[in-house]
Amino acid sequence: MDALLPVIRPGLVHSPASTFRDHSFLFFGSGRPVKNWNPIRIPKLMKVKAEAHKQVSTASSAPSIDFSDPDWKSKYEQDFEARFNIPHITDVLPDAVPYPSTFCLKMRTSVSPDFAEGYPSDEKWHGYISNNDRVLLKVIRYSSPTSAGAECIDPDCTWVEQWVHRAGPREKIYFKPEEVKAAIVTCGGLCPGLNDVIRQIVITLEIYGVKKIVGIPFGYRGFSDESLAEMPLSRKVVQNIHLSGGSLLGVSRGGPSVSEIVDSMEERGINMLFVLGGNGTHAGANAIHEECHKRRLKVAVVGVPKTIDNDILLMDKTFGFDTAVEEAQRAINSAYIEAHSAYHGIGIVKLMGRSSGYIAMQASLASGQIDICLIPEVPFNLHGPHGVLSHLRHLLETKGSAVVCVAEGAGQDFLEKINATDASGNIILGDIGVHIQQETKKYFKGIEFPADVKYIDPTYMIRACRANASDGILCTVLGQNAVHGAFAGYSGITVGICNTHYVYFPIPEVIALPKVVDPNSRMWHRCLTSTGQPDFV
């Protein structure tokens, strides 16, 4: 995997809160800092003070904008359209021939070689998506940069339409089903819903008429490890895999170089690759797509975002997140019962969230039992008159108990840095939950104030469980649309949900940085209202 790391971790930020503290930014709309910005060229540049802790947002390749140019808005729209145009196999193979789609719910005749050109139906089916269909990326028209959660392009908060490609089956396809060998690979860590996505990809491929479907075992590693044989997949094999957690194919971090992966794909005859994983995995998928492009291979590489942390840019949510929030309620409820039943009881729950605190925030909001929620995006102090420990004492004196929820990436400045990374290039974090537990015990012992501290870490219990109904539906639609995108000839794309609609994004636009909680957003404000916690700075 070392050979993949340069492409898998392109500028990912591991400590966004420090970025917000140390710099001022211009606001855009997708969660990334502005590059090539020239304040001399733009005298009216609107800067956001560090104390506002605003989330930065623009595309990684966005050019500087000269607001004195009367056509700046139309130029921005043109640039956005160019950046979000999704790659197609005709970009490298302009003579690629389209065929009538073999996907049609009007007539359910099984596809055979006799009908490779399409179903033998005289009726036109109106279930296809036009290639020109678009979904609006941003739906709130902010009137002022000071509005809560505002994402503005210019100081006047001008409304600029940003459209992205709608997902779904197309009337023309660029692969004959009988010539397709599709492969599925799951990378990174476990996440609820992996089996659901695998199942739907296989089922939808079979509806198109694909007969050769395989799973690559244990992530990208399965492309190079000769001891790992590819797994034949069919509807019969995957029929009930969604009833349990984990991944039928197994997961791992690490793997061979991009060139070795594409060599393996050529040897195996794989011309459709479905990659399930997070930011790093998607960076690898994009590198595979580019290598196939360079070799002029007719291959579709399609990603399905898999991150339990919900930290993929531009998307409403990723699969596994709802299940994680729901399962976290069990841990929070246990911590509450322990704390509430003890004399001066304190319950501490550590939840997932390396760079973003969505799980901790949503779980705190959903439970109604959390008194303090700590996330990576919002700095805090443990000690001092305004620190967490001082507020815990106040809670014990007034309520008799307290429950703390902390995201794993929060408060890393308090911990000793080990400067180590895992096989995917992720910085190995210190255990903030244990640190808070120990500091809490020391603090109350030091002031001779009795406190009963209990600590719960449900991380692996949450990751390994089966997807709930909400995530099951999301996984189903994501898996289906991934197959539709591949047959439509798109490659180097990922599928996601945006403003309740399913869309295709070019991979580079969603992997530049993790999506993080905006401390000025309405959702974070709602969480603070629920917990009643003060600022800990």
ABEGO torsion letter per residue (X at the ends): XAAAAAAABBGBBABAAAAAAABBBBBBAAGBBBBGBBAAABAABBBBBAAAGBBBBBBAABBBBBAABAAAAAAAAAAAAAAABBBBAAAABAABBBBBBABBAABABBBBAAAAAEBBBABBBAABBBAABBBBABABBBABAABBGBBBABAAGBBBBBBBBBBEBBABBABBAAABBBBBBBBEBBBBGAAAAAAAAAAAAAAAGBABBBBBBGEAAAAABAABBBBBBBAAAAAAAAABBEBAAEBBBEEBBAAAAAAAAAAAGBABBBBBEBAAAAAAAAAAAAAAAAAGBBBBBBBBBBBAAGABBGBABBBGAAAAAAAAAAAAAAAAAAAAABBGBBBBBBBBGAABAAAAAAAAAAAGABABBBBAABBBBABEAABAAAAAAAAAAAAGBBBBBBBAABGAAABBBAGBBBAAGBBBBBBAAAAAAAAAAAAAAAAGBBBBBBBBBAAAAAAABBBBAAAAAAAAAAAAAAAAAAAAGBBGBBBBBBGGBBBBBBAAAAAABBBBBBAABAAAAAAAAAAGBBBAX
